[in-house]
Amino acid sequence: MCMTMTRRLFLLLIAAAGVRVAAGRAWPLPVASGETFEVTRTEEEWQAILTPEQYRVLRLEATEPPFQNKYYDYHQKGVYHCAGCDQPLFSWRTKYDSHTGWPSFWQPLFSDAIGTKIDLKAGYPRTEVHCARCGGHLGHVFDDGPAPTYKRYCINSAALVFKPVT
């Protein structure tokens, strides 16, 4: 009985997601229950300040194509900031080539710079990463990165703005 209920719940979630996509509704679902952010804007304000690709990634939780984005093969010294609110997120020192086609980091600049939630949109649970200051979707974190953290923060370039070291 418990297994049937679990399967039913899973199928219901998948069906609801399909209906939402078929209806043309954008995701953002709530980032986390009760979570609030320092930087908040209306959807119209976000659309006015972000490029269409940044809006799609940061606000609608889209994923850009691999190997066709700005920072996957970028090797300058500096800091990657949130494109939505300018929060410093990742250092060039923790960036590495994960061979996935997206910029990957083994650690955020500060532990409180990002937040996470469980993402079921792919049909299986993944850990979504968002900016702790504005809630913008950044990408996902996986447990297959290099030492010392063994984490791979797989981040969309469109969610980032790079600022070189001066």
Order of alpha helices (4+ residues) and beta strands (2+ residues): alpha-alpha-alpha-beta-beta-beta-beta-beta-beta-beta-beta-beta
